[in-house]
Amino acid sequence: MFGVKRWVAAALAGALLAAAPLYGPSLADTLRGGTAMAAEQVETRTITVTGQGKIMIQPDVAYVNIGVFSKGKTANEAQTENAKLFAAVEKALIEKFGIAKKDIKTNGFYVNPEYSYPDKGQPVISGYTADHSIVVTYRNLDKLGQLLDAVSKAGANRMNGIQFGTEKSEEYELQAIEKAMANAEVKAGAIAKYAKRSLKGVLNVQQHGVNNDAPPYYPMAKGESAAADGASTSVQPGELEYTTSVTVTYEM
């Protein structure tokens, strides 16, 4: 009887093993599934283009670099004279043009000895110079020429240059990016059309930064008074250029 039970158990185990493939994927099914997935991946087609964006804007701020240069027999004398001239320049900026003190920033202050060179012997100190330069942030560009004339009359004898810019950089950067994306879409659409396909959507975007072209403008040479002959200084801000590019990958 025990022999019969062992024979029945062995028969049942064999039947289950024989039926096992019916309840799981066969090797052939697995291979067919992998082939289908590979084919689906091959069918995903993409196109990558680079779009350019550029906008031209009017500057809305000027950074005016001016200074006061003075001489004296001693360092203290040179520095005292410099402080006197600078006070007059600062007064003109604040009282005549309403410039806030936070918009007047010192970017250099130096007191240095001057030397004379005799035919024989070592150089000797003949005096001292003091040089105080500032950067003024000024937003009323229509009166920029008048400001230059006023500070020159007040005692500024260093006109180091003007840098035009904008205080709306973020807004203009976004506009340039928007143009670059639109340009990329036009390019990709044209290529897809000739390939007899259509764009399905954006898969990836890479932006390559924003550049703005704001060269300095030098209205006069150092020590030169723009209003010496009675003429008013004329300053032309021109335009600023914001450019950017994007690389976009589309599915098609």
ABEGO torsion letter per residue (X at the ends): XAAAAAAAAAAAAAAAAAAAAAABBBAAAAAAAAAAAAAAAAABBBBBBBBBBBBBBBBABBBBBBBBBBBBABAAAAAAAAAAAAAAAAAAAAAAAGBBAAABBBABBBBBBBBBBBABEBBBBAEBBBBBBBBBBBABAAAAAAAAAAAAAAGBABBAEBBBBBAAAAAAAAAAAAAAAAAAAAAAAAAAAAAGBBBAEBABBBBAEBBBBBBBBBABBBGBBAAAAGBBBBBBAEBBBBBBBBBBBBBX
